[in-house]
């Protein structure tokens, strides 16, 4: 009686690129759809490092200080009773 091993490939297809993770070979592949038609294949160590890099960049951009909408407080309406405004 042999073992039934199910290997899975996870794919995400975008407009200009396709991402694939092959569970059997433990590789992460990025393929370009247009132009160069190249691909990059990373083993699980480098794929994990790449994901950490992407997450750090996303967190850096997300946590960056936002620019204030109103630099001067002069343009802001103030009213103690909101019903008086209408």
N, C-alpha and C positions, 0 to 999 in steps of 0.2 A: 504494500500500500504506500504509494508515494504521497508526498506532501503537496497540497494545493497552495501554491504561493501566488498571490494576486499582486501584481505590480501595477502601480498607478502612475499616470502622467497627468500633471496639472498644467493646464494651458490657459493663457489669457491673451486674446488677440485684440489688438488696437488698430487704429487706422494705418499707422506706419511701422508698427513693430509687433512682435509676438514674443511672449515670455513662456517658458516651459520648464517645469521641474520634473525630472525623471527619478522616481523613487528607487528603481532597480539599480541605476548607476550612480545615484546620489549627485546628479549634476543639474545645474541651473543654466539655461541657455537663453540668450537674448538674440533674436533674429530681426533683421531689418527687412521690411517689405519692399520699399522703393529704393531706387538709386543703386547703391553699392551692393546690395544683397549679401551683406556680410553677416557674421554671427560671432558671438562671444560665448564660450562655454566655461563655466566656473565650477570647481568642485565644491563640496559642501562647506569647507572652511572659508574659501574666498567668497562664496555666495553669502554666508553669514556676515562676513566683514562688509560686504557691499550693502546688505540690508541695514546694518548698524549705521553705516555712513549716510544712507538715505534718510533714516529716521532722525539722525542728529541734525541734518540740514533742515528737515521739516520742522523739528522742534525749535531750532534757532530762528527760523523765519516766523514761526507761530508766536514765540515768546518775545520777539523783538518789540521794543516800545512803539506803540502806535502814535502817529502824529495827531495832535489835538485838532478837532474840527473847527473850533472857533478860537482864534488866537487872541482876539479882543473880546471882552465881555460886553461890549457896547451893543452888539447886534442881537443880543438875547433878550426876548420879551420876558418881563417879570410882572406878575400880577398876583396879589395875595388871594384873591377870590376868582377862581376860574370862571364862574358864572358871569362875572362882570364883563369878561372878554366877549361874550356872545350877546 
